[in-house]
Amino acid sequence: MIPSIIAQLEATSAVTDIVGQHIYARVAGRNAPNRGPYIVIHQVTGGRINTLTGGGTSSLSTIQVDSIATTYLGAHAIADACEAALSGFRDVSGPPKIFMVHLDNETDDDFSPTDAGETPVYRIVQDYHVSWDTGA
């Protein structure tokens, strides 16, 4: 499901105009800009939805989208672009089939410098609920 979410972000010019192709699953890649801008996505909760007839192929997951930049406004610009791209996103052409994505929570964070020579790094953390199916 994460590759489908990344593909949606990569297909959204408002996102790629800011971060280029620097969108990563789980951890930032080696070619990530040292202090941003980039996006890291990972699944934080989720599992199969059980029915009366047993386990199925549908899941409800929470993914975390971290928008990283060297300024607070820059991190918010990335997060706003992600929200515009993902809230209401649906793609049932899969597999996987993405039935619904919506923003559940957003918080601010920063990595304050340890000395005067370092630049702070800002992070906006967004949690999205994703209803999806493997299509199996």
N, C-alpha and C positions, 0 to 999 in steps of 0.2 A: 504494500500500500504506500509506503514511503516513496518509492520511485515515481508513483503516479502524482503524489503531492509535489515532488521536486520538478517533475515535468510541467505541471501547471504553473509553478513559479517561474521556470525557465521560459515558458511561453508568454509571460506577462512582461511587456516592455517597461512598465513602471517599476518593476522589480529589477530587471536586468540593466536598466539605465543607471541604477545605483550600484549594484553589486557585480555586474557582469555575469560570469558563469561561476562565481564563488558561492555556490550553494552546496552544502555538504550534509551527508547522512551521518549521524552519531558524533563525529568529531571533525574539526576543520582539517582539511587536507594540507599536505606539505606546501602546496602552492598558494595557500591562503595568504592574503595580505597580513602583515605582522599584527596590525591593530585594527583591521577592518578596512573597508566595509565587507561583511560577508554574513551568511546565514547558516546556522546549523540546526538540523531537524532530527528529532528522535522520538520514538514511541515511549511514553512513560507508563501507560496502563493499557489494558485491553485483553481481550480473549474472546473466545467463541460464545455466542449467545445460545443458551440451551432452550430447547422447546419441549413440549410434552412428549414428542417422539424421540427425544435424545438430542445429541449434539448436531449442529448443522454447520453450514459454511459461512454464516454471517457473523460479523464481529462488531463490537463497539469499542473503540480505542480512544485514548487521549494522546495527542502528539504535542510536543513542545517545539516551538519555533523561536530560536534565539537570533535576534537582530543585533549585530555587533558593528560599532563605529567609534571613531575617535571623538565625536561630539554627541551630546544628548539629543540635539535636534536631528543629527544624522541618523542615529539609531531609531528615533521615532519615525523618520521618513521611510526607512526600510520597513519597520513594523506596520505603518499605515499602508504601504504598498502590498505587503503580505496579506493584510486583512482584506483589502479590496480584491485580491486575487483568489483568496481561499474561502471567505465567508459566502456561503451559498453554493460553493463549488459542487458540481455533480457530474459524474462521467460513468455511465452504465455501459459503455462500449467495451469495457475490460475483457478479460480479467486483469486485475481485480475490478470489481464494480464499486465505484464510490457513490453511495446514495446521498450522503449529506456531510457537509463540513460546516461547523460554526464555531466562532470564537467564544470561549467560555471565560477566560480570565487573561488579564494583562498586568504585568508588574515591571518596575524599573529596577535596574541594578547597575553598579559600576565597579570597576576594578581600580581603586584609588592607587596613585603612584606611591612607591615606597621611598622615593627621594625626589628632590626638585627637578632632576634631569629626565624623569619619565613622563610620558603623556598618559593621561587617564584613558581608559577604554570603557565605553558605555554599552550596556546590554538591555534590550527590551525583551522580556520573556512573555510569550503568548502561549496559552494552552487552547487547543482546538479539539472538539469532539468530532470523531470521524465514524460514521456508520458505513461499513463496507462488507463486501462478500468476495470470497476467492473465486466464485463462479464455477467451482468444481461440482 
